[in-house]
Amino acid sequence: MKFSSIVAGVRAGIALILLSINTVVHVTPLLVVAVVKIVVRHRRARQPLDHLLMRIAESWIGVNSWMLDHLTTTEVAVDGLPEVDLDGHLLVISNHQSWVDIPVLQKLFNRRLPLLRFFLKSQLIWVPMLGLAWWALDFPFMKRYPRELVQRRPELAGRDIEATRLACRRFRSIPVAVMNFVEGTRFTPEKRQRQNSPFNYLLRPRSGGVAFVLDALSDSIDTIVDVTIAYPGFDRRRPGLLDLCANRIDKIRVSIRTEPVPEFVRGLDYQTDPDGRARFQQWINELWARKDHEVGRMLGRG
């Protein structure tokens, strides 16, 4: 075994231990506050508890970001970082290359935008410590049904939509940045080939999730933060969290565009308006074509 591999393994082990300690230190008081919030039923009395939960989460992310800066030499090169907006309602959309995307996004937007809320698969509620933390922070958990089951039972397709609306209803009363990985899954060349994706570096976008969030929060979301992430040097595979902890990622490039929500989206009924749905899908596909070109530029290929 090469000496460099041993060093990388030791580095990754130390980083994972420190990340685990940081999680326990922050999630324990977070869960205590969440239990108190459950007991307290009066909305006004719960507001300072919500504020405290956010501060704990920001501290947790802040320590993780500090470790990213000081335990690795990874350079995060970012263009277009938005102005500080801690009181707004925003939709953050991004391509999805790796699990590393999440700590990078949290590092860039922590204490700059409201806490990012991800739509999570329902199975993730069982992740030790983290599942309960996500629940306490009002992250929406979505149950995914296989396409074959939805074809047999069409009513199941509506459950995701209703869950999205319920989650967004909770977000109306607090500052929030709703995070949506529009492709719905992490990119791999194999997935791109299976989808016959027309893009070089991206999977096909799934416009429904974006449409439902914008519909549910149409009267409050007025800004879209469009993020493009690329990992130069990783052509044959996607980097993982272990690569980050082992200091194998030299550079991460991030390009950010901030733009208003298109006017035609407001009041759009994505389910029942076929013309509006087609226009929305065209808008998303044009945005994705631009993003594909941007990834190529960041990788030095066009």
Secondary structure, 3 states (H helix, E strand, C coil): CCHHHHHHHHHHHHHHHHHHHHHHHHHHHHHHHHHHHHHCCCHHHHHHHHHHHHHHHHHHHHHHHHHHHHHCCCEEEEECCCCCCCCCEEEEEECCCCCCHHHHHHHHHECCECCEEECEEHHHHHCCCHHHHHHHCCCCEECCCCHHHHHHCHHHHHHHHHHHHHHHHHHCCCCEEEEEECCCCCCCHHHHHHHCCCCCCCCCCCHHHHHHHHHHCCCCCCEEEEEEEECCCCCCCCCCHHHHHCCCCCEEEEEEEEEECCHHHCCCCCCCCHHHHHHHHHHHHHHHHHHHHHHHHHCCCC
